[in-house]
Amino acid sequence: MQETTKKSLNQVLLFIGVFALAFFGTKYVVAAFGGTHNKLKQVALELNKRGPLWVDAQTRLDSATASGDTLVYHYALVHLAKSDPTLNLAKAKAFITKQAQSNLDTNAQMKDLRAMKVKLKYDYKDKNNQPLFNFTIASKK
């Protein structure tokens, strides 16, 4: 019973943390976005100047990079290990991707990004800097 509780807690924390990250990162992009793809590099530089940013108790934005029309967020889930047998990465990735896509497609603050056809890539690593998963989204509108 205790293992099931731990598994559920890990999944809930992962879902909450990643969902918060999507909104946190989007806030900075929208605030700094001026109208050209070159602005993405400036957004990444500004995020990186602030150093690692804690989104919540589980999630840290380590850095951001930009290439062409894609802004990449590099996150660490600081209390999770890839080797944890209770971690369901496929389910977590599917949930987070769906939430991030919905945010990009429907959030009024994302209008400029949708118009410029910006892609957002999310790259997640565990507490040991081991890759967990990544995904890239683009507006479906």
DODREN-700455 format. One record per residue: residue in one letter; x, y, z of N, C-alpha, C in turn. Coordinates in nm, 2 decimals, always signed. Example, Ala and Ser with C-alpha at 12.3 -4.5 7.8 and 13.67 -1.06 7.14 Angstrom:
<sites>
A; +1.32; -0.57; +0.78; +1.23; -0.45; +0.78; +1.32; -0.33; +0.78
S; +1.28; -0.22; +0.71; +1.37; -0.11; +0.71; +1.29; +0.00; +0.79
</sites>
This chain:
<sites>
M; +0.08; -0.12; +0.00; +0.00; +0.00; +0.00; +0.09; +0.13; +0.00
Q; +0.20; +0.12; +0.08; +0.28; +0.24; +0.09; +0.35; +0.27; -0.05
E; +0.38; +0.17; -0.12; +0.45; +0.18; -0.26; +0.35; +0.25; -0.35
T; +0.22; +0.21; -0.35; +0.12; +0.27; -0.43; +0.10; +0.42; -0.40
T; +0.10; +0.45; -0.27; +0.09; +0.59; -0.23; +0.21; +0.67; -0.28
K; +0.33; +0.61; -0.27; +0.45; +0.68; -0.32; +0.44; +0.70; -0.47
K; +0.39; +0.60; -0.54; +0.38; +0.61; -0.68; +0.28; +0.72; -0.72
S; +0.17; +0.72; -0.66; +0.07; +0.83; -0.68; +0.12; +0.97; -0.65
L; +0.19; +0.98; -0.54; +0.24; +1.11; -0.50; +0.35; +1.16; -0.60
N; +0.44; +1.07; -0.65; +0.54; +1.10; -0.75; +0.47; +1.15; -0.87
Q; +0.37; +1.08; -0.92; +0.30; +1.12; -1.04; +0.23; +1.26; -1.03
V; +0.16; +1.28; -0.91; +0.09; +1.40; -0.89; +0.19; +1.52; -0.89
L; +0.30; +1.50; -0.82; +0.40; +1.60; -0.81; +0.46; +1.63; -0.95
L; +0.49; +1.53; -1.02; +0.54; +1.55; -1.16; +0.44; +1.63; -1.24
F; +0.32; +1.59; -1.24; +0.22; +1.66; -1.32; +0.20; +1.80; -1.28
I; +0.19; +1.83; -1.15; +0.18; +1.97; -1.11; +0.30; +2.05; -1.14
G; +0.42; +2.00; -1.12; +0.54; +2.07; -1.15; +0.55; +2.10; -1.29
V; +0.53; +2.01; -1.38; +0.55; +2.03; -1.52; +0.44; +2.13; -1.58
F; +0.32; +2.11; -1.53; +0.21; +2.21; -1.57; +0.25; +2.35; -1.53
A; +0.30; +2.37; -1.41; +0.34; +2.50; -1.36; +0.45; +2.55; -1.45
L; +0.54; +2.46; -1.49; +0.65; +2.51; -1.58; +0.61; +2.56; -1.71
A; +0.51; +2.50; -1.77; +0.46; +2.54; -1.89; +0.41; +2.69; -1.88
F; +0.33; +2.72; -1.78; +0.28; +2.85; -1.76; +0.39; +2.95; -1.73
F; +0.49; +2.91; -1.64; +0.60; +2.99; -1.60; +0.68; +3.04; -1.72
G; +0.72; +2.94; -1.80; +0.81; +2.97; -1.91; +0.73; +3.06; -2.02
T; +0.61; +3.03; -2.04; +0.53; +3.11; -2.13; +0.52; +3.25; -2.09
K; +0.51; +3.27; -1.96; +0.50; +3.41; -1.91; +0.62; +3.49; -1.95
Y; +0.74; +3.44; -1.94; +0.86; +3.51; -1.97; +0.87; +3.53; -2.12
V; +0.83; +3.44; -2.20; +0.84; +3.45; -2.35; +0.74; +3.56; -2.39
V; +0.62; +3.56; -2.35; +0.52; +3.65; -2.39; +0.56; +3.79; -2.35
A; +0.61; +3.81; -2.23; +0.65; +3.94; -2.18; +0.77; +4.00; -2.26
A; +0.86; +3.92; -2.30; +0.98; +3.97; -2.37; +0.97; +3.97; -2.52
F; +0.87; +3.91; -2.58; +0.86; +3.89; -2.72; +0.82; +4.02; -2.79
G; +0.91; +4.06; -2.89; +0.88; +4.18; -2.96; +0.82; +4.17; -3.10
G; +0.84; +4.06; -3.16; +0.77; +4.04; -3.29; +0.86; +3.97; -3.40
T; +0.98; +3.94; -3.37; +1.07; +3.87; -3.46; +1.12; +3.75; -3.40
H; +1.16; +3.65; -3.48; +1.22; +3.53; -3.43; +1.36; +3.55; -3.36
N; +1.43; +3.65; -3.40; +1.55; +3.69; -3.34; +1.53; +3.72; -3.19
K; +1.42; +3.77; -3.15; +1.39; +3.80; -3.02; +1.39; +3.68; -2.93
L; +1.38; +3.56; -2.98; +1.38; +3.44; -2.90; +1.52; +3.43; -2.83
K; +1.62; +3.46; -2.90; +1.76; +3.45; -2.84; +1.77; +3.55; -2.73
Q; +1.71; +3.67; -2.74; +1.71; +3.76; -2.63; +1.63; +3.71; -2.51
V; +1.52; +3.65; -2.54; +1.44; +3.59; -2.43; +1.52; +3.48; -2.35
A; +1.59; +3.39; -2.43; +1.67; +3.29; -2.37; +1.79; +3.35; -2.29
L; +1.85; +3.45; -2.34; +1.96; +3.52; -2.27; +1.91; +3.58; -2.14
E; +1.79; +3.64; -2.14; +1.74; +3.71; -2.02; +1.70; +3.60; -1.91
L; +1.65; +3.49; -1.96; +1.62; +3.38; -1.86; +1.74; +3.33; -1.80
N; +1.85; +3.31; -1.88; +1.97; +3.25; -1.84; +2.05; +3.35; -1.74
K; +2.03; +3.48; -1.76; +2.09; +3.57; -1.67; +2.04; +3.56; -1.52
R; +1.92; +3.52; -1.51; +1.86; +3.50; -1.38; +1.91; +3.38; -1.31
G; +1.98; +3.29; -1.38; +2.03; +3.17; -1.32; +1.92; +3.07; -1.31
P; +1.94; +2.96; -1.25; +1.84; +2.86; -1.24; +1.72; +2.92; -1.16
L; +1.60; +2.90; -1.21; +1.48; +2.95; -1.16; +1.39; +2.84; -1.10
W; +1.35; +2.85; -0.98; +1.26; +2.75; -0.92; +1.12; +2.78; -0.95
V; +1.06; +2.69; -1.02; +0.92; +2.70; -1.06; +0.83; +2.66; -0.94
D; +0.87; +2.55; -0.88; +0.80; +2.50; -0.76; +0.90; +2.42; -0.68
A; +0.86; +2.35; -0.58; +0.95; +2.28; -0.50; +1.01; +2.16; -0.57
Q; +0.95; +2.12; -0.68; +1.00; +2.00; -0.75; +1.07; +2.03; -0.88
T; +1.05; +2.15; -0.93; +1.09; +2.18; -1.07; +1.18; +2.30; -1.08
R; +1.29; +2.29; -1.15; +1.38; +2.40; -1.17; +1.40; +2.42; -1.32
L; +1.39; +2.55; -1.36; +1.43; +2.58; -1.50; +1.58; +2.61; -1.50
D; +1.66; +2.53; -1.56; +1.80; +2.54; -1.55; +1.85; +2.64; -1.66
S; +1.79; +2.64; -1.78; +1.84; +2.73; -1.88; +1.74; +2.73; -1.99
A; +1.76; +2.82; -2.09; +1.68; +2.83; -2.21; +1.78; +2.85; -2.33
T; +1.74; +2.80; -2.44; +1.82; +2.82; -2.56; +1.72; +2.85; -2.67
A; +1.77; +2.91; -2.78; +1.69; +2.94; -2.90; +1.76; +2.91; -3.02
S; +1.69; +2.86; -3.12; +1.75; +2.83; -3.25; +1.64; +2.85; -3.35
G; +1.66; +2.95; -3.44; +1.55; +2.97; -3.54; +1.42; +3.01; -3.48
D; +1.32; +2.93; -3.51; +1.19; +2.96; -3.46; +1.15; +2.88; -3.33
T; +1.25; +2.82; -3.27; +1.22; +2.73; -3.15; +1.29; +2.79; -3.03
L; +1.21; +2.79; -2.92; +1.26; +2.83; -2.79; +1.26; +2.70; -2.71
V; +1.38; +2.67; -2.65; +1.39; +2.54; -2.57; +1.41; +2.57; -2.42
Y; +1.32; +2.51; -2.34; +1.33; +2.52; -2.20; +1.40; +2.39; -2.15
H; +1.50; +2.41; -2.06; +1.57; +2.29; -2.00; +1.54; +2.29; -1.86
Y; +1.46; +2.19; -1.82; +1.41; +2.17; -1.68; +1.47; +2.05; -1.61
A; +1.48; +2.06; -1.48; +1.52; +1.95; -1.39; +1.41; +1.92; -1.29
L; +1.37; +1.80; -1.28; +1.28; +1.75; -1.18; +1.37; +1.70; -1.07
V; +1.39; +1.79; -0.97; +1.50; +1.77; -0.88; +1.48; +1.66; -0.77
H; +1.37; +1.60; -0.76; +1.34; +1.50; -0.66; +1.31; +1.36; -0.72
L; +1.32; +1.36; -0.85; +1.28; +1.23; -0.92; +1.41; +1.18; -0.99
A; +1.42; +1.05; -0.99; +1.52; +0.97; -1.06; +1.46; +0.89; -1.17
K; +1.53; +0.89; -1.28; +1.48; +0.81; -1.39; +1.47; +0.66; -1.36
S; +1.55; +0.62; -1.27; +1.55; +0.48; -1.23; +1.43; +0.44; -1.13
D; +1.36; +0.54; -1.09; +1.25; +0.51; -0.99; +1.14; +0.42; -1.06
P; +1.12; +0.30; -1.01; +1.03; +0.21; -1.08; +0.88; +0.26; -1.08
T; +0.85; +0.35; -0.99; +0.71; +0.40; -0.98; +0.68; +0.51; -1.08
L; +0.78; +0.56; -1.15; +0.77; +0.68; -1.24; +0.72; +0.63; -1.37
N; +0.61; +0.68; -1.42; +0.55; +0.65; -1.55; +0.58; +0.76; -1.64
L; +0.69; +0.76; -1.71; +0.73; +0.87; -1.80; +0.64; +0.89; -1.92
A; +0.59; +0.78; -1.98; +0.50; +0.79; -2.09; +0.37; +0.87; -2.05
K; +0.32; +0.83; -1.94; +0.19; +0.90; -1.90; +0.22; +1.04; -1.86
A; +0.33; +1.07; -1.79; +0.37; +1.21; -1.76; +0.39; +1.29; -1.88
K; +0.46; +1.24; -1.98; +0.49; +1.31; -2.10; +0.36; +1.34; -2.17
A; +0.27; +1.25; -2.19; +0.15; +1.27; -2.26; +0.06; +1.37; -2.19
F; +0.06; +1.37; -2.06; -0.02; +1.47; -1.98; +0.03; +1.61; -2.00
I; +0.16; +1.62; -1.98; +0.23; +1.75; -1.99; +0.22; +1.81; -2.13
T; +0.24; +1.72; -2.23; +0.23; +1.77; -2.37; +0.09; +1.82; -2.40
K; -0.01; +1.75; -2.36; -0.15; +1.79; -2.38; -0.17; +1.93; -2.31
Q; -0.13; +1.95; -2.19; -0.15; +2.07; -2.12; -0.07; +2.19; -2.19
A; +0.05; +2.17; -2.23; +0.13; +2.27; -2.29; +0.07; +2.31; -2.43
Q; +0.02; +2.21; -2.50; -0.04; +2.24; -2.63; -0.17; +2.32; -2.61
S; -0.25; +2.28; -2.52; -0.37; +2.35; -2.49; -0.34; +2.50; -2.45
N; -0.24; +2.52; -2.37; -0.20; +2.65; -2.33; -0.16; +2.73; -2.45
L; -0.07; +2.68; -2.54; -0.03; +2.75; -2.66; -0.14; +2.78; -2.75
D; -0.24; +2.69; -2.77; -0.34; +2.71; -2.86; -0.46; +2.80; -2.81
T; -0.47; +2.81; -2.68; -0.59; +2.88; -2.63; -0.56; +3.01; -2.55
N; -0.44; +3.02; -2.49; -0.41; +3.13; -2.40; -0.40; +3.26; -2.48
A; -0.47; +3.36; -2.45; -0.47; +3.49; -2.52; -0.33; +3.55; -2.52
Q; -0.25; +3.52; -2.41; -0.11; +3.57; -2.41; -0.02; +3.51; -2.51
M; -0.06; +3.40; -2.57; +0.02; +3.33; -2.66; -0.01; +3.37; -2.81
K; -0.10; +3.47; -2.82; -0.14; +3.51; -2.96; -0.02; +3.54; -3.05
D; +0.07; +3.62; -3.00; +0.19; +3.66; -3.08; +0.27; +3.54; -3.12
L; +0.29; +3.45; -3.03; +0.37; +3.33; -3.06; +0.30; +3.25; -3.17
R; +0.17; +3.23; -3.16; +0.10; +3.16; -3.26; +0.11; +3.23; -3.39
A; +0.10; +3.36; -3.39; +0.10; +3.43; -3.52; +0.24; +3.42; -3.59
M; +0.34; +3.41; -3.50; +0.48; +3.40; -3.56; +0.52; +3.25; -3.58
K; +0.43; +3.16; -3.55; +0.46; +3.02; -3.57; +0.58; +2.97; -3.49
V; +0.60; +3.02; -3.37; +0.71; +2.98; -3.28; +0.68; +2.84; -3.23
K; +0.79; +2.76; -3.22; +0.78; +2.63; -3.16; +0.84; +2.64; -3.02
L; +0.78; +2.56; -2.93; +0.83; +2.55; -2.79; +0.87; +2.41; -2.77
K; +1.00; +2.40; -2.72; +1.05; +2.26; -2.69; +1.07; +2.26; -2.54
Y; +1.03; +2.15; -2.48; +1.05; +2.13; -2.34; +1.14; +2.01; -2.32
D; +1.25; +2.02; -2.25; +1.35; +1.92; -2.23; +1.36; +1.90; -2.07
Y; +1.33; +1.77; -2.03; +1.33; +1.74; -1.89; +1.44; +1.64; -1.85
K; +1.51; +1.67; -1.74; +1.61; +1.58; -1.69; +1.57; +1.55; -1.54
D; +1.63; +1.44; -1.49; +1.60; +1.40; -1.35; +1.70; +1.47; -1.26
K; +1.70; +1.43; -1.13; +1.79; +1.49; -1.03; +1.94; +1.45; -1.06
N; +1.96; +1.35; -1.14; +2.10; +1.31; -1.17; +2.14; +1.36; -1.31
N; +2.07; +1.45; -1.36; +2.09; +1.51; -1.49; +2.08; +1.40; -1.61
Q; +2.00; +1.30; -1.58; +1.97; +1.20; -1.68; +1.84; +1.24; -1.76
P; +1.84; +1.23; -1.89; +1.72; +1.27; -1.97; +1.60; +1.19; -1.93
L; +1.49; +1.26; -1.91; +1.36; +1.19; -1.88; +1.28; +1.19; -2.01
F; +1.25; +1.30; -2.07; +1.18; +1.31; -2.19; +1.18; +1.46; -2.24
N; +1.14; +1.47; -2.37; +1.13; +1.61; -2.43; +1.02; +1.60; -2.53
F; +0.97; +1.72; -2.56; +0.87; +1.73; -2.67; +0.87; +1.87; -2.72
T; +0.82; +1.88; -2.84; +0.82; +2.01; -2.91; +0.67; +2.03; -2.95
I; +0.62; +2.15; -2.93; +0.49; +2.18; -2.97; +0.49; +2.31; -3.06
A; +0.39; +2.31; -3.15; +0.36; +2.43; -3.23; +0.21; +2.45; -3.23
S; +0.17; +2.57; -3.25; +0.03; +2.60; -3.25; -0.05; +2.52; -3.36
K; -0.16; +2.47; -3.32; -0.25; +2.40; -3.41; -0.35; +2.49; -3.48
K; -0.34; +2.62; -3.44; -0.44; +2.71; -3.50; -0.38; +2.78; -3.62
</sites>
